[in-house]
Amino acid sequence: MSEEASVIVKAPRKRLKFIDMARSIAILLMLEGHFIGLTLNDAYRNDDNLVYGAWNFVRGFTAPMFFAVTGLVFVYLLTNNMQAGYFKNKRVKKGFRRSLELLFWGYFLQTNLQNLPEYLSGNISSWVTAFHVLQSIGIAIAFILLIFGLYKLIGKGPLWLYYFLAATTLFAFYPSLKNLPEGIYLLNGWPEIIQNMIKGPNSVFPIVPWVAFSLYGGMVGALLNRFHNFVRQDWFPITFIGLGSTLNLFGYSIFEAVDAGFRYIHPESPIDLSFNAWLYGRLGQVLIVIGVLMFIEKYLNVKDSLFLKIGQNTLQIYIVHVIVLYSGIFGIGLNQYFKNAFNPYQAIGAAICFITVFVIFTKYLEPLTVVYDKFKWYLFYPLRKVKEAIFKA
């Protein structure tokens, strides 16, 4: 019997709407945070101001939420057919394609077609090679797929443990990389596009620590798959809220005590887990939100809506918002006219209008997606031809 015939394909599981809710919250927070962060006048940026401090705190939560939920969603869908062979799992093939697509858009959005003559003459801005959100998520998906492949190869232990160990390992490198002297980068002599992935002149969202958030999200996705039948029991979200609260409120004290234990055993111990406490605090906040959303889905009978649709179209929203807000690709954007131009009331009002435009954009996204798919077909046509030539050879 062929492998294809022997594979048992399970019926699709009921969609967990709290996942889409989390994605929607993450992308809306990103739109709001980026818009106000760009337009608010520096005179109003004062952490002693309670309102600004609260806004800045939420802004700092947005990226961990975005990365973690991305990993959660991907692994939850990836594990829908665990019986299939690695390359027989359609999510594996889709995942690698998605990874390449994210890398492409990440770098393409950092170009300015108005500067094309300069690019062709070899004068390329260093910002073009920056490692930003989409590139980091693209690499995170590749990591998730490779770890899943390792799990399938070894065939022992729960999948969530693989993601937990990988994420914890990446977090462990954070103090060493963060404490490098200013202007000192890893992989000295390598191209900046490679340096920026880890520690370079334009490492905006480097692999450490950001990919780790997606791997921890992957851990949660694997747990949701393993305990799918318990998701709607009260103890399940309570566990998330309890663990998240512990990491958020007591993480620093716990890690400091562990550090003290290591120093007691070995006074010259290089371990400094307390330095990473803020990372685990942010992870804890993500777990709390996920737990609360589980309760909301269970008790408020959440139905399909435009709000959930926003969370299902994060890539398109991200791409358009970079073009409109930061002059991506075409060199024309709101940053040229409204950077640091607004007082708080103006920034909040304009942010509401900005978000409303994207809500309307999402509502009418399907016909626009048809146009995007045609554009993407022509855009990636040369790459497909190269791939076909390689595999035929």
N, C-alpha and C positions, 0 to 999 in steps of 0.2 A: 504494500500500500504506500502511495506517495506521501511525502510530508504534508503536502497541501491537503490531501484527503483526510489525514489523521488529525489535523488541527481542529479542535472543538472551539467554535466561536460562540461566546456567550451573548445572550441578548443584551442590548445596551441597558445600562443601569439608569434609573431615574435621575434626571439632572438635579444636582445639588445647587439650588438657586442662591444659597448664601455665597457660593464661590463667585458667581457673576456679580452679586452685590458688592463683594470685596473688590473686584476688578473695577466696577463703576466708581466706587468711592476713591480708589487709588488714582484713576485717570482724572476725575473731577478735581481732586486735591492738587494734582499736578498742574492742571490748567490754571486753577486759581493761584497757586503758589508761584508759578512762573510769571503770570501776568502782573501780580502785585509786586513780586520781587524785581521785575524789570521797571515798572512805572513809578513806584513809590519814591518820593524825594528823600534824599539821604538825611535831611533834617529831622525826619520822623522815625528814623531807625534807632530806637532807644530801647534796649532790653529792660531798662528800669520801668518802662511803661507796661502795665499789666496786659493791655490788649495786644500790643506789638509782641511782647514776650510769649503770649499764648499762641499768636499766629506763627511766630518763628519756631516754636516747639512743634506745632503740627506740620509745618513745612519740613522740618527735619525728620518727621515720621514717614513722609510720603514715599521717599525712595526705598527704604526698607520694605514698606508695604507693597510697593509696585514690584520689586524684585522677588519677594517671597511668594506673592500670589501668582506670579508668572510660573515659578517652579512648581507650585502646588497644582495649578491647572494642568500643566503639561504632564506631570507624573501621574495624576489621577486619570487622565485620558490614556496615557501610555500603558497603564496597568489594567486597562479594561479587557485585554485579551492576553493574560499571562501565559497561556498554554502555547501560543504561537512561537515559532522560532524567531530569533532576533530579527533577521531581515524579512521575515514573513509578517511581522507586525507593521501595519501600515503607518503607525505613528512614528516608527523609527525613520522610515524614508521621508515622511512629511517633516519630521523634526530636523533632519540634516538640511533639507531644503529651506526650512524656516530659518535655521541658523545662518545660512549663506545670505538669505534675503535680508535679514536684520543687519548683517555686516555691511552689505551693499548700501542699504538705505542710510545706515549710520554715517558712513564716510561720504556718500553722495550729498547728504544734507549739509555737510560741512564745506561743500564747494560753493563757488559763486561763478555762475556761467559768464558773468560780465568780465571775469578775469581769465577767461579761456585762453586768450593770446599769451598771457603771462605764463599760464600753466604749460602751454605747448613749448615755450622757450625755456622751460625748466625752472622757472621762478614760482615755486609752489609754497604757499603759506604753511607755516608749521601747524596751524589750526586744522588743516585738512586731515592730518594724521592723528588728531586727538582721539583718545579712547573714551567714548561717551556712553550714554545709556543704552542705545540700541546695540552697539558693538558688544558691550558687557553682557547684555541679555543673550545675544547671539552665541557668545562663548559659553555662557551658562547652560544653554540648551545643549550645546555640544558636550559639555561636561556631564550633564544629566544622562545623555544617551550613552556615553562611554562607560559611565558607572553602571548603568543598566546592563550593558553588554558584559561587564565584568561579573555582575551578579548572575547573569544567565550562564556564563562560562564556569564559574565556581559552583553554583547551584547549592550553596549552603548559607544558612542564616536568613533573617528577614531583610527585605529590600530597604526598609526605612533605616536600618542600621548602617548600611553602606553610605547612604546620603548623610546621615548624622556624622559619621567618622570623617567623610570628605569635607563637609562644611566646617567641622571643628578644627580640622587640620589647617584649612585656609585661614580661619580666624587666628590661629596660633602664630601665623607669620606676620600678623598685622603690627605688633609692637616694633619688630625689627625693621620693617619697611617704613613705618611712620616716623621712626626716630633717626632715619638717615639724615645726615646734614643737608641743609638747603643747597640745591644744585648738584647733589650727588645722586646719580641714577644707576639702576641695575643694567646689566648687559652692556657695559661700556663699549662703545664702538659699533654697536648694532644700530640698524635704522631706527629712527624715532617711532615709526609706526609699530615696531615690536616693543621698544622700551616702554611706550605709553600704556601697553597692556598691563604692565606690572608696576613700574615706578619710573616715570619719564617726565619730560617737561610739560606735557599736556595729558596727564593721567587724571581725567575728571572723575570717572567711575572705574577704577582699575579692578582687576580680577580679585585682588585682596583689598577690601573685604566683601565687595559687592556680589560677586558670584556666589559667595558662601550663603548670602541671604536666599538666593534662588535654590541652593542645595538644601537648606533647611526647609524651604517651602516644598521641595521635592520629598523630603522626609514626611512632611504633613500629608502630602498627596498620597504617598505609599500607605500611611496609617489609615487614611480615609478609605482606601481600597480594602485594606485588610479588615477593618472594623466597620465596613459599610452598613451592616445591619444594626449597628448601635448608634449611628450618627444622630438619630432623632430621639435617643433616650437622654434624659436630663443630665445624667452623670458625665456624658461625653463632652458637651460644651463646658460644663463646670470644671472638668479636668484641664481644658485649654485655658480657661480664665484663671484657675488657681496656679497653674504652672507659669503663665504669663505674668501674673501679679507678683509671684515669688522672684522671677528674674528681674522685673522692673523695680520692685521696692527693696529687695534684699540682695540683689546680684552682687553689688560692689562689696558688701560685707562678707558674703560667702566666698567670693574669689580672693579677697584680702586674707581671710582666714586660711585658705588653701595655700596661698603664697607664703604666709608665715610658717605653715607646716613644712613646706619645702625648704625654707631658709633655716628652720630648726635642724632639719636633717643634714642640709648642706648649705652652710652660710653664704657660699658664693653662687648659689642657685640663680641661673639666668631667667627663671620662670617668673613672669609678671602677668598673671591672669587678670588682676584688677585693672590693668590698663585697657582690657577688652570689655570691661563691665558695661560701658555705654552701648556697645554692639549688642550684647545680650539683653540689655534693657530695651532697646528698640525691637529686638526679636520678641521679647515678652509683650510689648505693646501690640505687635501684630497678632500674637496668639490670643490676646484679650479681645481684640476686635473680631477675629474669626469666631471665637466662642460666643460673643454677643450676637453676631449675625446668625449663628446656628439657632439660637433661641428665637430671634426675630422671624426667621423662616418658619419655624415650627408653630409658633403661637399667633402669628399675624397673617398666616395663609397668603404668603407672597405669590403673586401671579406674574405671568410674563408681561413686561411693560417696556416702555421706551427707556426707563432707567436701567433695566437689565441689558437692553440692547447696547447701551453705551459701553458696558463692560465687555461686550463681545466684539467690539471693534476698536480696540485700543491702538493697534498699529496705525490704522488709517488716521485716527484722531491725532496721534503723536506726530506723524509725518506732516500733516496739514498745519498743526500748531507751530511747528518749528519754521515752516515756510512763512507763515503769516507773522509770527511774533519775532523771530530772530533772523529773518532775511535768508533763510536757507535756500540754496540752489540758485534762485533768481536775483538775489542781492537787493531785494526790496521788501521791507517789513516794518512793523510798528516800532521796532527798536530804534529806527532812524528818526522817529518823530516824537516819541513819548518816553524815552528813557529818563527815569528819575524826574518826571515832569508833573506828577500828581500829588496832591495832598491825600490823606487817608480816605476822605469821603469820595473824592474823585476816583481814586484807585479801586475802591470797593464797588462803586457804581459801574465803572467801566469793566471791571472783572465780571460782574453779573451779566453784562451785555455780551462780553466775550464768550462766556460759558454758554449763554443762550444760543449764540450762533452755532456752536458745536453740537448742542442738543438738536437743533433743527437740521444740521448737517447729518447727524446720525439717523434722524427720522427718514431722510430721503437718500440714505446711503446706497441702497440697492442698485438704482440705476447708475449712480456714480461708480459703483464697484465694477459694473460691466465695462465702463470706459477704462478704469484702472487696470482690469485684467487684460484688455487689449494692449494697453500701453506696456504693461509688464511683459506680455508675450514678445513684443518687438524688442524691448529693452534687453531681455535675457536671451534672445535668439542667438547671438554670437557665442554665448557661453554654452548653450545647448549643443551647438555645432562642434565646439571644441570637445565637449564631453563625449559626444557620439564618435568623434574621430579617435579619441583615446581608447574607448572601449572596443571599437572595431579593430583597432590595432592589437 
